[in-house]
Amino acid sequence: MTTPASRPTTQAVRMVGVTKYRATQAVLRDVSFDVPEGQVVAVLGPSGAGKSTLLRCINHLETIDGGKIFVSGELIGYRERGDALIQLPDSEISRQRRRIGMVFQSFNLFRHITVLDNVMAGPVHVLGQTPAQARALAMELLSRVGLAEKAGAYPNQLSGGQQQRVAIARALALKPRLMLLDEPTSALDPELSHEVIAAIRQLALDGITLMIATHEMSLARDFAHRVLFMVNGELVEDRPARDFFQAPRHERSKQFLAHHAHAPASMETTTS
């Protein structure tokens, strides 16, 4: 399958020594990495490794207890005052999140409005577009994920795979520079996963920077440039995807790949 050409120009994401605690348990432990613009990064690891927490910290849905996170060179969630980090007001955090699209496991669509209105909501209420502008953009994005004919439907009239593709279109409507996808196929029946994988593959081919926490090995193997492999909140491997799959270095990486090489897709549903 075709892997998109990497276009590393500037750092879309930079994480420096990030630590995150829940009570006394460290769920992220001194995590550092850079993601160049246009790169597709698969975040892999066993359940409880910290994959979802990592993504949620990038757009400040969860706060961090140490380190720094930058998106396109801007410190996320905080401003520096000497050696201290001061949390930004909610309005500034909201502004930062506009550039970061997030797709969750559970779709999170508004059930009481149509598919079209779900996708239009961000451009109208966040970007200040006119309804006509937002409608044109929403129809373009729904066409892009293969759902233009479902514009007038309500979420409960769609399959799980269709709802997740609407969620992708809704995230794209805010024109993010970075897309975070948290187990985007884990809530789906295996036969529906291919619809979402095809939509994500198109995003990769379009050159959008993607970070995907997943147990779906085809997402990582077929078109990710790079794999971040996590265990117990630690980043234990950060390697080109081809190298990771062909010759994993860490013993936990070898065990993980051996298990998922044989596990059916329906067994890969988990949370992190």
N, C-alpha and C positions, 0 to 999 in steps of 0.2 A: 504494500500500500504506500501511497505517496506521503512522504514526510515534508511539511512545509519548510521552505528555506528560512534559516534563522537570520534576523537582521539586527544584531546587537549594536545599538547606537548609544543609548544612555540606559541607566539602570531604572527599570520600571519599579522594582522593589529592592530595598536594601534592609536587611534585618541584622542588627548588631548586638550580640550578647543578650538576647531577649530571654527573660525568665518570667514565669507565671506560676503563681501558687493558688491552690484552693485549700483553704485552711492551712495545714502544715505540709500538704503534699505538693511537690513541684510537678506541674503538668507540662511546662516547657523549661528546659534546662540549658541556659547559655547558648541559645540557637543563633547562628550567624550564617547568612548566605546573601548573594546578589542574584537578581533575575534581570537580564537585559531585556529591553523592549523587543517585542515580537517573539519572545521565546515561549514555548509550551512546557510547563513543568508539572510532572505528576508527583504528588505527595503520597507516598505509600507507607504501609506499616500495619502491624496487627491492631486489633481493637484496643483502644485505650492508649495508643501511641502519642496522641496529641495533634493529630492531623486537622480535625475540625477546629480545635482551639487555635491552632496556628493561623488558619484562614480568618477566623473571627477577630483575632487580634490585629490583623493587617488593616481591617477597616474600622477598628476600634469598637466593635460590638462587645469585645471584652478588653478590659484594661490590662496592662502589663505591670509587673513589679520590679523590673530591671531591664536595662538595655534601651534600644531605640529602634523605631521602624520608620523608614522613609518610603514614600511613593512618589515617583518622578522627582526626586530630590527634596520633597517637602516632608518635614517631620510630622508624623501622624499622631493626632490626639493630644499633643503637648506643645508647649513652647519652652525654650531653654531660658533659665534665669541663673546665670553663673553655672554652678555644677548641678543645679536642681532642675527638674522637669515639672512644669505647672500645667495642669490639665486645661485644655481649651474650653471655652464656653460651647454650649450645645449648638449654637448657630454656626460656629466655625467648624465643628466636627461634621455637621450636616453638609456644609460646603465641600469638605474633603471627600465625604462619601459619594458625592455626585460623580466623581471620576472613577469610582470603584464599583463595578457591577458585582452582585452576589446572587448566586442561585443555590437554593437550599435543597435538602432531601425531600421536603414535604410540600413543594410548589409554592405555598403561601399566596395563592391567588385570592382576589376578592370574589367571594361566591355570589354576591348579589348583583354584580354587573357583568356585562358581556365580555368576551375575550377582547374585542376591540377596545372597549373602555378600560380594561385592565392595562393594556399596552399604552393607551393615550394618557393615563393618569399622571405619570411622571413628567412627560413633556409639558403638559398643561400646568400642573401645580408646582413643579420644581423648576423647570426651564423657562416657564412663562410663554410658551408657544400659544398661538391661537388654536382654537379647536380644529380649524381647517388644516393648519400646518401639522398638528399632532395626529390627525386622522391619516394624512398622507404618509407620514413617517411610520405610523403603526401598521398600515396596510403593506408598506414596503417590507417591514420587518417580519410580519406574519407570512408574507410570500417567501421570504428568505428561509424561514423554518418550515415551509410547506403547509401552512395552515390558513391561507387567505380565505378559503371557503368556509372556515369556522369562525369568521369574525363576529357574526351575530349570535353565536352559541354562548351558553353559560358554562362555567367550569365543570359543573356536575354532569354536563352532557358529553364530556370528553373522556377519552381514556387517560390513564396515568401518563403514558408517553406523550400524548398531545398536550396535557396540562404542563408537563415539564418543558416542552418546547415553547409554550406560551410564556412560561416563566423566563426562559432565555431571551425571548423577544422583548419582554418587559424590561429586563435588565439592560439590554442593548439600547433601549429607547432613550436612556439618559446619556448615551454616547460616552461610555466609560473608556478610559485608557487601559484599564486592567479588569479582567474578569476572574472572579473566584468562584469555583464550583465545588460545593461540598457534597460528596457522594451523590452525584446527580442521577444515578441510575439505581441506587440501592432500594428505593421504595417501589420499584417497578417489577412486574413479572418479567422473567428473562426474555420472552418474545417481544416485549415492548422496548427493551433497552436499546435495540438497534436504531430506533427512530431518533432517540436522544443522542446516541453516539454519532450518527450521521450529521446532526445539527452542530455538535461540538466540533467535529472534524472540519466542517465548513468554516467555523470561526477561526480555527487554527490556520487553515489555508488562506484566510483573509488577513492574517498577520496580527490578530489581536493577541496581546499578552494574556496567557491563561495560566492559572494555577488550579490544579484539579486534585482534590483529595478523593481517592477512589480505591475500591477493591476490584474494579473491572479491569483486568489485565490488558484487554485489547485497547482501552483508552491510553494506557501508558506505553504499551509495546509498539503500537502502530504509528503514533504520530507525536509523542512527546519527544522533545529534544533532550530532556534531562529528568532524572529521578532524584527526589529527596526521600530517603528512607529513614523513618523514625521508629524508635523503640523507647517506651517509657519517658517520653518527652525530650529525648535526645536525638539529634541529627547524627546518625551513625554512618550514612553513606550519602554523598552528593556527587553524582557521576553522570556522564552521558547515558541516555537510556539504553542504547545498544550495548554498551559495556556492562551496565548493571545487569541486564537480562542474560547476557552471555557468560559473564564471569563475576558474580557477586562476591564481595570480599568478606563481609561480616557474616558470622555464623547464623545470626538471626535472619539476615537477608536470604541466605541459602534455604533455611527452613521455611520461610514465608513463600518463596517462589516454588519450592517443592510441593507445598500444600495447595497453592492456588493453581498450579499446573494441572491438578487432578480434580479439584473441587468444582461441582456444578455451579453455574451462575447464581442459582437460587440460594446457595449457601454463603454467598459473598456479601449478604446484607448485614451491616454492622454499623456501629457508631464509634466515634473517636472523641 
